[in-house]
């Protein structure tokens, strides 16, 4: 019984965890892209 309960809880928690990871990755990518654009703009000038 305990193992089944743990499996259900872990499966239920995974979607939230993956959503958090995906959002974090996208935020990092956006910030990196922003800094790269600034760096390229400075080099062109």
ABEGO torsion letter per residue (X at the ends): XAAAAAAAAAAAAAAAAAAAAAAAAAAAAAAAAAAAAAAAAAAAX
